[in-house]
Amino acid sequence: MPKKESMYKTSVVTCTCGATFETKSTNDKIHLEVCSKCHPFYTGQATMQSKTGRAEKFNKKYGFGNNESSKNA
C-alpha cells in the first residue's frame, strides 16, 4: 500500500504573472515565479548575443584589435 504522501492528486499551479493551470502533484497548491507564459525565452523577448559579438567585445576591451601598424612593425 502506498504512503499517503506519495499519492498524486490534482493541484493548482499559480504563477506570479497570474497564469494558473492544473497538474498532478502531492501538494495541493504550487506557486511559481516564472512560467512558460511570462518567461522571456518562450515569449520571444529574450535576446541572444552572437559569439562573434562577444569575441569582438573582448578584443576591444583588452586592446586586441585589427591594428595594421602593429603587424608591420
N, C-alpha and C positions, 0 to 999 in steps of 0.2 A: 504494500500500500504506500503511495507517495506521501511525502511530508506535506503539510498544509502550506508551507512557504513556497514549495515548488509547483504549486498548482497555478496554471495560467488562467487569467480572467481578462475580460475586456477592460482596457484602461484608456483614459483620455489623455492625449499629449497636447500640451499648450505651449506655444512659443511666445516670446516677448513681443513679437510683431502682431499677435492676436490670432494667428492661424491655429486651428485645432484639428485633430484627426484622431481616430480610434485605432488601437492596435492591441495585441495580446501581450500581457506582462504580468508579473507577480505583484506589481504596485497598482494602486487604484488611479493615481494621478502622476503624470510626469511633466516636469517643466523644463523647457529648452531655452537657450539663449539665441540660437541661430537654427533656422530650419531651411528647407530647400526653397521656400518661397521668398525668404529675405536674405539668403546667403549671396554675396556678390558674384561668386563664380557661376551659380545657377541662374541669376537674374541678368547676367551679361554686363554688369557694372565693373567687373574685375579687369584690370589692365595687366597685360603680360608684357614684360620688358624683354627684348631680344638679347641673346648672348653677345651679339656684336656690339650692342649699345652698352652693355656692362664693360666689355673689354675697352671700348673707346673711352669710357668714363675713367677707368683705372689708368689708362695710358696718359690721359690728360691730367689726372690728379698727381701722378708721380713723374711727369715730365718725359714720358716715353712716347714721343710723337714722331711723325714722319718729317723729321728735320733734315733737309738735304745738306746743309752746311756742315753738320757733324759727321756725315758719311764721307765727305770729300777731304776732311782734314787728316 
